[in-house]
Amino acid sequence: MDASEAVTELLTARLLSFGGRGFAGAVDPGTAAYRHLAHLGAQAIPLLERVVEEGTPAGRAYAATLLSELDEPAGRAAWERLADEPGQIRFFQGCVCEELTLGEYARRSLDR
């Protein structure tokens, strides 16, 4: 996977999962894309800003999360922009799936 493929994957991501899902620990393509962009470090910031603006709700959450890790002020600004977004996210933590709005997820992230 290259950076362009990773961005495309996040722009269209349908769920949010930072680790393996389910009993088998399957890694979602969005998670793989997130990890690829994380390895790019600061070079990924402009790509992530594009995903925050243009991506699906899950993709935008991935991008804002990584922005927060790479550039805390930019990440906080992204979460603040997303705090009122109504789009739905399916968020997986292992075998547990939660459905919430992007705004709810953003507000949780701001509270951390």
Buried (B, 14 or more C-beta within 10 A) or exposed (E): EEBEEBBBBBBBBEBBBBEBBEEEEEBBBBBBBBBBBBEBEEEBBEBBBBBBEEBBBBBBBBBBBBBBEBBEEBBBBBBBBBBEBEBBBBBBEEEEEEEBBBBBBBBEBBEE
